[in-house]
Amino acid sequence: MVKDMLSQGFLLLIVGMGTVYIFLTLMVYVMLAVGKYFIKNEARFRPVVSTAAPRKPTDNNESELIAAAVAAVTAHARK
């Protein structure tokens, strides 16, 4: 009985470790293939550089924004 359980445990160990080894080996080769693909097609994955002129900062007048917010709150409160 004990010998049978040990042999089943050993078989499970071999199958489990073999599965992990095969998966890791496959993963290494897939990663190598993907790396070669990206190196070969490097130009397709470069970020696009914008050639637009930079925007000029606008004159943000905070007092106008505050006045608009106060007017909106006041108008809403009067309803």
C-alpha positions in Angstrom: 0.0 0.0 0.0 2.7 2.5 1.0 4.8 1.4 -2.0 1.9 2.0 -4.3 1.3 5.5 -2.9 5.0 6.3 -3.2 5.1 5.3 -6.8 1.9 7.4 -7.5 3.5 10.3 -5.8 6.7 9.9 -7.8 4.7 9.7 -11.0 2.8 12.8 -10.1 6.1 14.6 -9.3 7.6 13.6 -12.7 4.4 14.6 -14.6 4.1 18.0 -12.8 7.8 18.9 -13.1 7.8 17.8 -16.7 4.8 20.0 -17.4 6.4 23.0 -15.8 9.7 22.4 -17.6 8.0 22.1 -21.0 5.9 25.3 -20.3 9.0 27.3 -19.3 10.9 26.1 -22.3 8.1 27.0 -24.6 7.8 30.4 -22.9 11.5 31.1 -23.5 11.2 30.4 -27.2 8.1 32.4 -27.6 9.7 35.4 -25.9 12.8 35.0 -28.1 10.5 35.0 -31.2 8.6 38.0 -30.0 11.8 39.9 -29.4 13.1 39.1 -32.9 9.7 40.3 -34.3 9.9 43.6 -32.5 13.6 44.1 -33.5 12.7 43.4 -37.1 9.7 45.7 -37.1 11.1 48.4 -34.9 10.0 51.2 -37.1 6.3 50.3 -36.7 6.5 50.6 -32.9 8.3 53.9 -32.6 6.3 56.7 -30.9 5.0 59.4 -33.2 6.7 62.7 -32.6 4.3 65.6 -32.8 5.4 68.4 -35.2 2.7 70.8 -34.1 3.8 74.1 -32.7 3.6 74.4 -28.9 0.6 76.2 -27.6 1.0 79.6 -26.1 -0.1 79.8 -22.5 -3.4 81.7 -22.3 -4.0 84.4 -19.8 -6.1 82.7 -17.2 -7.8 85.3 -15.2 -8.8 83.6 -12.0 -11.0 86.4 -10.8 -13.2 85.9 -13.9 -13.5 82.2 -13.1 -14.3 82.9 -9.5 -16.9 85.5 -10.5 -18.5 83.0 -12.9 -18.6 80.3 -10.3 -20.2 82.7 -7.7 -22.7 83.8 -10.3 -23.7 80.2 -11.1 -24.0 79.3 -7.4 -26.1 82.4 -6.7 -28.4 81.7 -9.7 -28.8 78.1 -8.6 -29.6 79.2 -5.0 -32.3 81.6 -6.1 -34.4 78.9 -7.9 
